[in-house]
Amino acid sequence: MQGQNSGRLVGQSTAIRNVLDDVACAAATEAKVLITGESGVGKEVVAHLVHLGSRRASAPFVTLNCAGVPETLLESELFGHTRGSFTGASRDRNGVLEMAHGGTLFMDEVGEMSLRMQALLLRFLETGEIQRVGSSERRQIVNVRLVTATNRDLMQQIRNGAFREDLYYRLNVIHVSIPPLRQRREDVPLLLQHFLTRCATEHGAPVPELSADALRCLTDYAWPGNVRELRNVIERLTVRARGRVVGLADLPPEIVHGQAVAAAGLPAPASLAAPPSRADALYERMVCGLESFWSLVYDPFMDRDLTRDDLRALVMKGLHETRGNYVMLVRLFNVEQKDYKRFLNFLHKHGCHVPVAPFRVGAVRRPVAAPTAATA
């Protein structure tokens, strides 16, 4: 992803110029900003640019990922808590609203908030007052500019009763919509060169050169994971290439195969016409490639490269395979038995533990290997 440290949006397309115009308009005001777009398009970059262009640029820019904080702790993260208010609260602690006083608070994945948390946020927007968890007193009014972002369709969530309409209109004063990378392919060559140079610097490696075929293939690829996916691919190529020319053979198979079918003008097979989800791809790598859940899923999730929807879909796929058996699931995901409780605690903490009842009936699509004598 174009993280905030990149400091700018890379591109020359009309779409990017329109986004930059919206950023300039937002920066000139104190109005709340709602940034929408698919995962990986660079919403945090845009939020940071709004902050840097505003009169609050010298004040704090604080971020809060609503999807990365368990529901039980989100209120404390936002408003702070008092000593002894819950287990582990050994001292008074400021929330991010107080930390951002005078500056900007960026709330990412705001569409993941529960209705209760939405009500608390709405109350703050109406009064500007903070009430810490465990305190009966409302504290001082803070001066914070709120910038929010989501990859969800909030209007659809409103229709489904999952998001408050009054909060939506409070947040959506200025709307900045970032288009996916597939709708601005002319930006891909610039992004490729930007990340080739950046990743080479980070890893102390020579800047690789892309062959004409590789450049064409990368430019024509749909990039379902957007700029984040592009950056990850380029980092992998940079580390492996070590200065040599990168050809088609060096590109990930899903990129080469999909573009080869399209170039030949052939009807795409079902597997290519409907590309596998991230959960499908991760599942195959764990089950067939024997990669560990902790490195393949846990680390990217904690780095916000995977969403809770991705994690839930992956767990559901595994439970369908094991007929709702979590003990067999951890073996399927190459998790050691001693980490079973850690695995379940992780799922519970992030609201991704899936009930097993719906999976108890039905055949297993792929049998899980029986335990060996050493593990039985």
C-alpha positions as CSV (number, residue, x, y, z in Angstrom):
1,M,0.0,0.0,0.0
2,Q,1.1,3.6,-0.5
3,G,1.6,4.1,3.2
4,Q,1.8,7.5,4.7
5,N,5.6,7.5,4.6
6,S,5.4,7.7,0.8
7,G,4.1,11.3,1.2
8,R,2.3,11.4,-2.1
9,L,0.0,9.7,-4.5
10,V,1.9,8.3,-7.5
11,G,0.1,8.7,-10.9
12,Q,-0.8,11.0,-13.7
13,S,-4.2,9.7,-14.6
14,T,-7.3,11.9,-14.7
15,A,-8.6,9.9,-11.8
16,I,-5.6,10.7,-9.6
17,R,-5.7,14.3,-10.6
18,N,-9.3,14.5,-9.5
19,V,-8.4,12.9,-6.2
20,L,-5.7,15.4,-5.6
21,D,-8.1,18.2,-6.4
22,D,-10.5,16.8,-3.8
23,V,-7.6,16.6,-1.3
24,A,-6.8,20.3,-1.9
25,C,-10.4,21.3,-1.4
26,A,-10.6,19.3,1.8
27,A,-7.3,20.6,3.2
28,A,-8.5,24.2,2.8
29,T,-11.4,23.5,5.2
30,E,-12.1,22.1,8.7
31,A,-14.9,19.9,7.5
32,K,-15.0,16.2,8.2
33,V,-13.8,14.0,5.3
34,L,-15.0,10.5,4.3
35,I,-12.6,8.6,2.1
36,T,-13.9,5.5,0.2
37,G,-12.3,2.9,-2.0
38,E,-11.3,-0.7,-2.2
39,S,-8.7,-2.2,0.1
40,G,-5.2,-1.2,-0.8
41,V,-5.9,1.9,-2.9
42,G,-4.1,4.3,-0.5
43,K,-6.8,5.8,1.7
44,E,-4.4,6.5,4.6
45,V,-2.1,8.3,2.1
46,V,-5.0,10.6,1.2
47,A,-5.9,11.2,4.8
48,H,-2.3,12.2,5.6
49,L,-2.2,14.5,2.6
50,V,-5.4,16.3,3.8
51,H,-3.7,16.7,7.2
52,L,-0.4,18.0,5.7
53,G,-2.2,20.5,3.5
54,S,-4.3,21.9,6.3
55,R,-3.6,24.5,9.0
56,R,-3.2,21.6,11.4
57,A,-0.1,20.2,9.6
58,S,2.2,20.9,12.6
59,A,-0.2,19.2,15.1
60,P,-0.5,15.4,15.6
61,F,-1.8,13.1,12.9
62,V,-3.2,10.0,14.8
63,T,-4.5,6.9,13.2
64,L,-6.9,4.3,14.5
65,N,-7.8,1.1,12.6
66,C,-11.3,0.2,13.8
67,A,-11.0,-3.3,12.2
68,G,-7.8,-4.0,14.0
69,V,-9.0,-3.4,17.6
70,P,-11.3,-5.8,19.3
71,E,-14.8,-4.4,20.1
72,T,-14.1,-4.7,23.8
73,L,-11.1,-2.4,23.6
74,L,-12.2,0.1,20.8
75,E,-14.0,2.4,23.3
76,S,-10.9,2.6,25.4
77,E,-8.7,3.2,22.4
78,L,-11.0,6.1,21.3
79,F,-11.8,7.7,24.6
80,G,-9.2,6.5,27.0
81,H,-9.7,4.7,30.4
82,T,-9.1,5.2,34.1
83,R,-7.0,3.0,36.3
84,G,-8.8,-0.2,37.4
85,S,-11.6,0.2,34.9
86,F,-11.0,-3.3,33.5
87,T,-8.4,-6.1,33.8
88,G,-5.0,-4.8,32.7
89,A,-5.9,-1.1,33.2
90,S,-3.0,-0.4,35.5
91,R,-3.0,3.4,35.0
92,D,-5.0,6.2,33.5
93,R,-4.6,6.4,29.7
94,N,-5.4,9.0,27.1
95,G,-7.5,7.9,24.1
96,V,-6.6,8.8,20.5
97,L,-9.1,11.7,20.6
98,E,-7.0,13.4,23.3
99,M,-3.8,12.4,21.6
100,A,-5.0,14.1,18.4
101,H,-6.0,17.4,20.2
102,G,-5.4,20.3,17.9
103,G,-4.7,17.9,15.0
104,T,-6.3,15.2,12.9
105,L,-7.7,11.8,13.9
106,F,-7.8,9.3,11.0
107,M,-10.3,6.4,11.7
108,D,-9.7,3.7,9.1
109,E,-12.3,1.0,8.4
110,V,-15.0,2.9,10.2
111,G,-17.6,0.7,8.6
112,E,-16.5,-2.1,10.9
113,M,-17.7,-0.4,14.0
114,S,-20.6,-1.9,16.0
115,L,-23.8,0.1,16.4
116,R,-22.9,0.8,20.0
117,M,-19.6,2.3,19.1
118,Q,-21.3,4.3,16.3
119,A,-23.6,5.8,18.9
120,L,-20.7,6.7,21.2
121,L,-18.9,8.4,18.3
122,L,-22.0,10.3,17.3
123,R,-22.4,11.6,20.8
124,F,-18.8,12.8,20.7
125,L,-19.4,14.6,17.4
126,E,-22.4,16.3,18.8
127,T,-20.8,17.5,22.1
128,G,-17.1,17.3,21.6
129,E,-16.8,15.9,25.1
130,I,-14.8,12.8,26.2
131,Q,-15.9,10.3,28.9
132,R,-13.1,7.8,29.7
133,V,-14.0,4.2,30.3
134,G,-14.5,3.7,34.0
135,S,-15.1,7.3,34.7
136,S,-18.5,9.0,35.5
137,E,-17.3,12.4,34.6
138,R,-17.1,13.9,31.1
139,R,-13.8,15.5,30.4
140,Q,-12.8,18.6,28.5
141,I,-13.9,19.3,25.0
142,V,-11.2,18.4,22.5
143,N,-10.4,20.1,19.2
144,V,-10.0,17.3,16.6
145,R,-10.6,17.1,12.9
146,L,-12.0,13.7,12.0
147,V,-11.1,12.0,8.7
148,T,-12.6,8.5,8.2
149,A,-12.3,5.8,5.6
150,T,-14.0,2.6,4.6
151,N,-13.9,0.0,1.9
152,R,-17.5,-0.8,2.5
153,D,-20.7,0.5,0.8
154,L,-22.0,2.5,3.8
155,M,-25.4,3.2,2.1
156,Q,-25.9,-0.5,1.7
157,Q,-25.0,-1.0,5.3
158,I,-27.5,1.6,6.3
159,R,-30.2,-0.2,4.3
160,N,-29.1,-3.4,6.1
161,G,-29.4,-1.7,9.5
162,A,-25.6,-2.1,10.2
163,F,-24.7,1.6,10.0
164,R,-26.4,4.6,11.4
165,E,-27.7,7.0,8.8
166,D,-27.3,10.1,11.1
167,L,-23.6,9.2,11.7
168,Y,-23.1,8.7,8.0
169,Y,-24.2,12.2,7.2
170,R,-22.1,13.6,10.0
171,L,-19.0,11.9,8.6
172,N,-19.7,12.5,4.9
173,V,-19.3,16.2,4.6
174,I,-16.5,16.0,2.0
175,H,-16.3,12.8,0.1
176,V,-13.1,11.6,-1.5
177,S,-13.5,8.5,-3.7
178,I,-10.3,6.7,-4.8
179,P,-10.7,4.5,-7.9
180,P,-9.2,1.0,-8.0
181,L,-6.0,0.5,-9.9
182,R,-7.7,-1.4,-12.8
183,Q,-9.6,1.8,-13.6
184,R,-6.3,3.8,-14.0
185,R,-3.9,1.5,-15.7
186,E,-1.9,4.4,-17.1
187,D,-0.6,4.9,-13.5
188,V,0.8,1.4,-13.3
189,P,4.2,2.0,-15.0
190,L,4.8,5.0,-12.7
191,L,3.9,3.0,-9.7
192,L,6.1,0.1,-10.8
193,Q,9.1,2.4,-11.2
194,H,8.4,4.2,-7.9
195,F,8.3,0.9,-5.9
196,L,11.2,-0.7,-7.8
197,T,13.4,2.3,-6.7
198,R,11.9,2.4,-3.2
199,C,12.2,-1.3,-2.5
200,A,15.7,-1.5,-3.8
201,T,16.7,1.3,-1.5
202,E,15.0,-0.4,1.5
203,H,16.7,-3.7,0.8
204,G,20.1,-2.4,-0.3
205,A,19.7,-4.0,-3.7
206,P,20.2,-2.8,-7.2
207,V,17.1,-1.5,-9.0
208,P,15.8,-4.3,-11.2
209,E,14.9,-3.6,-14.8
210,L,11.6,-5.0,-16.2
211,S,11.6,-6.6,-19.6
212,A,9.1,-5.3,-22.2
213,D,6.9,-8.4,-21.8
214,A,7.0,-8.2,-18.0
215,L,6.1,-4.5,-18.1
216,R,3.2,-5.2,-20.5
217,C,1.9,-8.1,-18.4
218,L,2.1,-6.1,-15.1
219,T,0.3,-3.1,-16.7
220,D,-2.5,-5.2,-18.1
221,Y,-3.1,-7.1,-14.9
222,A,-6.3,-6.2,-13.0
223,W,-4.6,-5.9,-9.6
224,P,-7.5,-6.9,-7.4
225,G,-5.4,-6.0,-4.3
226,N,-4.7,-2.6,-5.8
227,V,-1.5,-0.6,-4.9
228,R,-0.9,-2.7,-1.9
229,E,-0.7,-5.9,-4.0
230,L,1.5,-4.1,-6.6
231,R,3.9,-3.0,-3.9
232,N,4.2,-6.5,-2.4
233,V,4.8,-8.1,-5.9
234,I,7.5,-5.5,-6.6
235,E,9.2,-6.0,-3.3
236,R,9.3,-9.8,-3.9
237,L,10.8,-9.3,-7.4
238,T,13.3,-6.8,-6.1
239,V,14.6,-9.2,-3.4
240,R,14.8,-12.1,-5.8
241,A,16.1,-10.4,-8.9
242,R,19.1,-8.7,-7.3
243,G,19.7,-6.3,-10.2
244,R,19.0,-8.6,-13.2
245,V,16.3,-8.1,-15.8
246,V,12.9,-9.3,-14.6
247,G,11.1,-11.4,-17.3
248,L,7.8,-13.1,-17.5
249,A,9.2,-16.2,-15.8
250,D,9.9,-14.2,-12.7
251,L,6.3,-12.9,-12.3
252,P,3.7,-14.6,-10.0
253,P,1.8,-17.4,-11.9
254,E,-1.6,-15.8,-11.3
255,I,-0.5,-12.6,-13.1
256,V,1.1,-14.4,-16.1
257,H,-1.6,-17.0,-16.6
258,G,-4.5,-14.6,-16.5
259,Q,-2.8,-12.2,-19.0
260,A,-1.8,-15.1,-21.3
261,V,-5.4,-16.2,-21.7
262,A,-6.6,-12.6,-22.3
263,A,-3.9,-12.0,-24.9
264,A,-4.8,-15.1,-26.8
265,G,-8.5,-14.0,-27.0
266,L,-9.6,-17.3,-25.5
267,P,-12.6,-17.8,-23.2
268,A,-11.3,-17.8,-19.7
269,P,-11.6,-21.0,-17.7
270,A,-13.9,-20.8,-14.8
271,S,-11.0,-20.5,-12.4
272,L,-9.7,-17.4,-14.3
273,A,-13.1,-16.0,-15.1
274,A,-13.8,-15.9,-11.4
275,P,-10.4,-15.3,-9.8
276,P,-10.0,-17.0,-6.4
277,S,-10.6,-14.9,-3.4
278,R,-7.8,-14.1,-1.0
279,A,-9.2,-16.7,1.4
280,D,-9.1,-19.3,-1.4
281,A,-5.5,-18.5,-2.3
282,L,-4.3,-18.5,1.4
283,Y,-6.1,-21.8,2.0
284,E,-4.4,-23.5,-0.9
285,R,-1.0,-22.2,0.2
286,M,-1.5,-23.6,3.7
287,V,-3.2,-26.9,2.7
288,C,-1.1,-27.7,-0.4
289,G,2.0,-25.6,0.2
290,L,2.1,-26.5,4.0
291,E,2.8,-22.8,4.9
292,S,2.1,-21.8,8.5
293,F,-1.0,-19.8,9.5
294,W,1.2,-17.6,11.7
295,S,3.4,-16.3,8.9
296,L,0.9,-16.4,6.0
297,V,-2.2,-15.0,7.7
298,Y,-1.5,-13.7,11.2
299,D,1.4,-11.4,10.3
300,P,-0.4,-9.8,7.3
301,F,-3.6,-9.4,9.3
302,M,-1.8,-7.6,12.1
303,D,-0.2,-5.4,9.4
304,R,-3.7,-4.6,8.0
305,D,-3.0,-6.3,4.7
306,L,-5.9,-8.7,5.4
307,T,-9.3,-7.8,6.7
308,R,-11.6,-9.5,9.2
309,D,-13.7,-10.6,6.2
310,D,-10.7,-12.3,4.7
311,L,-10.0,-14.1,8.0
312,R,-13.6,-15.1,8.6
313,A,-13.8,-16.5,5.1
314,L,-10.7,-18.5,5.6
315,V,-11.9,-19.9,8.9
316,M,-15.2,-20.8,7.3
317,K,-13.5,-22.6,4.5
318,G,-11.4,-24.6,6.9
319,L,-14.4,-25.5,9.1
320,H,-16.4,-26.7,6.1
321,E,-13.4,-28.9,5.3
322,T,-13.2,-30.3,8.8
323,R,-17.0,-30.4,9.5
324,G,-16.7,-27.8,12.2
325,N,-13.8,-29.3,14.1
326,Y,-11.4,-26.6,15.3
327,V,-8.9,-29.2,16.5
328,M,-8.6,-30.6,13.0
329,L,-8.6,-27.0,11.6
330,V,-5.4,-26.0,13.4
331,R,-3.7,-29.0,11.9
332,L,-5.0,-28.1,8.5
333,F,-3.6,-24.6,8.9
334,N,-0.2,-26.0,10.1
335,V,-0.6,-24.7,13.6
336,E,1.1,-26.7,16.3
337,Q,-1.2,-28.2,18.8
338,K,0.4,-26.3,21.7
339,D,-0.8,-23.1,20.0
340,Y,-4.4,-24.2,19.8
341,K,-5.6,-21.8,22.6
342,R,-3.5,-19.0,21.1
343,F,-5.2,-19.5,17.8
344,L,-8.7,-19.5,19.3
345,N,-7.9,-16.5,21.5
346,F,-6.7,-14.6,18.4
347,L,-10.0,-15.4,16.5
348,H,-12.1,-14.4,19.5
349,K,-10.1,-11.2,20.2
350,H,-10.7,-9.9,16.6
351,G,-14.3,-11.1,16.3
352,C,-13.5,-13.8,13.7
353,H,-14.4,-16.9,15.7
354,V,-17.1,-18.7,13.6
355,P,-19.8,-21.0,15.3
356,V,-19.4,-24.6,14.3
357,A,-23.0,-25.7,14.2
358,P,-23.6,-25.0,10.5
359,F,-20.6,-27.1,9.5
360,R,-21.5,-30.2,11.5
361,V,-23.5,-31.8,8.7
362,G,-22.2,-32.6,5.3
363,A,-19.3,-34.4,3.7
364,V,-15.7,-33.3,3.9
365,R,-14.5,-32.1,0.5
366,R,-10.8,-32.9,1.2
367,P,-9.9,-35.3,4.0
368,V,-7.5,-34.1,6.6
369,A,-4.6,-36.5,7.1
370,A,-4.9,-38.8,10.1
371,P,-2.5,-38.2,13.0
372,T,0.8,-40.0,12.8
373,A,2.0,-42.3,15.6
374,A,4.2,-39.5,16.8
375,T,1.2,-37.1,17.2
376,A,-1.6,-39.4,18.0
